[in-house]
Structure formats: C-alpha cells, structure tokens
Amino acid sequence: MKNWTYQDLIVAPSLLAADFGRVAEETSRAINSGGDWMHLDIMDGNFVDNISFGPAMVETVHATNDVFLDVHLMIQRPDHYLPRFVAAGADMITVHVEPEATHDVGATLAAIRAAGVKAGLALNPATAFESVVPFLDQIDMLLCMTVVPGFGGQSFMGDMMAKVERAAAIRAEKGLSYHIEVDGGVDPDTAPICRAAGANVLVAGSSTFKAADMKAAVSAIRGE
C-alpha cells in the first residue's frame, strides 16, 4: 500500500453515507470513483448521540476491498476497544482528545502505534486547539471536525479553518509530518477552503455517495 504523506491530497469518502446493504459494492464504487481512503465513523451512542457500526463492519470492508481504512472512533474507552479495530484491519485509528472519551490520550496513541497502525487525534468544534498541542509530535494525523460529530449531512463550519491553519503552522515550525484532516460538510464548494487552509485529507460523505456522479464529485472535491 502507498506510503501516504501530508503532501498528498487525499479524498476519503465516508462510509456513513453509503448504502449499508451493499457495503462491499459501495466501497468498490468509492475506490473506482477516485477515492483514496475509506473513512469509517464508529459511534457508540455515548460519546456522540448516534450509533453507527463496529469492528465487524471494518472487517467486512477490509476483507472485500484493498483500500486504506481511516477509522474514526467517536466512542468512550477507545483504549479498551482498540485491539478489536486493529484486528479488523484498520490502517489509521483516530481517537478524540475530549475528556468525555475517558482515556489516557498519550497512552492510547502509543498503543495504536505499537500495534503497527497509524495514530490520529481528533478535536470537536467546541474544543480549544490547545488541547491537542501536547500530542502533535505523537500523531500521524490531526482531525479537525468541521461539524458537531454524530450525524451526517450537516453544514460546514468555516471558522474551524483557524485550527487547520494553526496545525499547519506548528507542523512547519516543528518539522513534523502529520496529515491534517477535515470532516463535516466537505463538498466541491467547501473543499477549496479546506485545501487553502492546509488540510490534505478531505472526508466527504453525502457529497460523494449521494452525488449523481460520484467520480465527478470526487474530482471536484480534489480540485481537478
């Protein structure tokens, strides 16, 4: 599999917007439409007010398609469930910095990397950027949520670009190499704003899977 770097522009269709009755086919459709990664949102009904799917879905996507799996754990106790997502085939596991996730963030990031998986850290719109600063040298990706997490189809929060810009500035200042990902309301209109701010991983759900022409939608998000 390709060794992706923060200099790559990556479009990650979100499985949350796909037809769950045709997961393998929907994943293939995303890949054939130009998607680089598959973004899988894991929600437990506690950390966020919605329930999506768990390790079995990750395993299904892994078993049926050869694609980088970007797994976002919006759950309590990600440290407890981590081994199950590693075994399911996750390539990147992103956990939240908020205290409501109830885990030792540094220890969880170390455990992810020790398992041979890329480690991501996410912060919600209401969370101060300062909360992730102590961990920026321990991660492979920073996810700046551009909607309040929990449900798809929400409107893009443009003021979150200040966090993206700051993350890019710190990365340059400290010689770090983490990806910067945005998730929420990303479409052909908002993607240029994200790219200009410094994001290189663009998660897109409804704007890709629900598009009349998914390939054209992915190309537009990429800016082609």
HELIX and SHEET records of a PDB file:
HELIX    1   1 LEU A   15  ALA A   17  5                                   3    
HELIX    2   2 PHE A   20  ARG A   22  5                                   3    
HELIX    3   3 VAL A   23  ASN A   32  1                                  10    
HELIX    4   4 PRO A   55  THR A   64  1                                  10    
HELIX    5   5 PRO A   78  ALA A   88  1                                  11    
HELIX    6   6 PRO A   99  ALA A  101  5                                   3    
HELIX    7   7 VAL A  105  ALA A  114  1                                  10    
HELIX    8   8 PHE A  129  SER A  131  5                                   3    
HELIX    9   9 VAL A  133  GLN A  138  5                                   6    
HELIX   10  10 GLY A  158  MET A  160  5                                   3    
HELIX   11  11 MET A  161  LYS A  174  1                                  14    
HELIX   12  12 ALA A  191  ALA A  197  1                                   7    
HELIX   13  13 SER A  206  PHE A  209  1                                   4    
HELIX   14  14 MET A  214  ARG A  222  1                                   9    
SHEET    1   A 8 ILE A  10  PRO A  13  0                                        
SHEET    2   A 8 VAL A 201  ALA A 204  1                                        
SHEET    3   A 8 HIS A 179  ASP A 183  1                                        
SHEET    4   A 8 MET A 141  MET A 145  1                                        
SHEET    5   A 8 LYS A 118  LEU A 123  1                                        
SHEET    6   A 8 MET A  92  HIS A  96  1                                        
SHEET    7   A 8 PHE A  68  MET A  74  1                                        
SHEET    8   A 8 TRP A  37  MET A  43  1                                        
END                                                                             
